[in-house]
């Protein structure tokens, strides 16, 4: 697992979220992150139109990716903590910045 791998996974996750493909986006979430997702989704603007991975930083054995989700003039930053689980990067923690 490296920064580029996480950036690719985070970008795909963001695109799936914008597209409303929550089945695909949900595959990235661990059970802990699934519990946090409703609160994050509630804070997001309606009718998302874009997502952009603005940063990926190493934090111990994990990486934290910041994704900006936007809808028109509204936007929100979401930090997702990625760790290797079940042989692939998965989100273990989500929070609105």
C-alpha positions in Angstrom: 0.0 0.0 0.0 1.4 3.4 -1.0 0.3 6.9 -1.6 -0.5 6.4 -5.3 -2.6 3.3 -4.5 -4.6 5.2 -1.9 -5.1 8.2 -4.2 -6.5 5.9 -6.9 -8.8 4.1 -4.4 -10.0 7.4 -2.9 -10.7 8.9 -6.4 -12.7 5.8 -7.3 -14.6 6.0 -4.0 -15.4 9.7 -4.6 -16.6 9.0 -8.1 -18.8 6.2 -6.9 -20.3 8.4 -4.2 -21.0 11.3 -6.6 -22.6 8.8 -9.0 -24.9 7.5 -6.2 -23.3 4.1 -6.5 -23.3 3.4 -2.8 -22.9 -0.4 -3.3 -19.5 0.2 -5.0 -18.5 3.0 -2.5 -19.6 0.8 0.4 -17.2 -1.9 -0.5 -14.4 0.4 0.6 -15.8 0.7 4.1 -15.0 -1.4 7.1 -17.8 -2.1 9.6 -16.5 0.8 11.8 -16.7 3.2 8.8 -20.1 1.9 7.9 -21.3 3.1 11.3 -19.9 6.6 10.6 -21.2 6.9 7.0 -24.7 8.1 7.7 -23.5 11.2 9.6 -21.0 12.1 6.8 -23.6 11.6 4.1 -26.1 13.7 6.0 -23.6 16.6 6.0 -23.0 16.4 2.2 -24.6 18.8 -0.2 -27.5 17.4 -2.3 -27.0 16.5 -5.9 -23.2 16.0 -5.8 -21.5 16.8 -9.1 -17.8 16.3 -8.4 -15.2 14.9 -6.1 -11.5 15.7 -5.9 -8.8 14.0 -3.8 -6.9 17.0 -2.5 -4.4 15.3 -0.3 -3.1 11.9 0.8 -0.8 11.7 3.8 0.9 8.8 5.5 -0.1 8.4 9.2 1.7 5.4 10.8 0.6 2.3 8.9 -2.4 4.1 7.4 -3.0 6.9 5.0 -5.5 9.8 5.3 -7.1 11.0 2.1 -9.0 14.3 2.0 -11.8 14.3 -0.7 -13.7 17.5 -1.5 -17.2 16.8 -2.7 -19.1 19.5 -4.4 -22.6 20.4 -5.7 -22.8 23.8 -7.4 -21.5 26.4 -5.0 -21.5 24.1 -2.0 -18.7 21.8 -1.0 -17.5 19.7 1.9 -14.2 18.1 2.8 -14.2 14.5 4.1 -11.2 12.9 5.6 -11.0 9.1 5.2 -8.4 6.9 7.0 -7.3 4.0 4.8 -5.7 0.8 6.1 -5.0 -2.5 4.5 -7.8 -4.9 5.4 -8.6 -8.2 3.7 -5.8 -7.7 1.3 -6.8 -4.3 0.0 -7.0 -0.7 1.1 -10.3 0.1 3.0 -11.7 3.0 4.9 -11.6 2.5 8.6 -12.6 6.0 9.7 -14.5 8.9 8.1 -15.1 12.5 9.3 -16.2 15.8 7.9 -13.5 18.5 8.3 
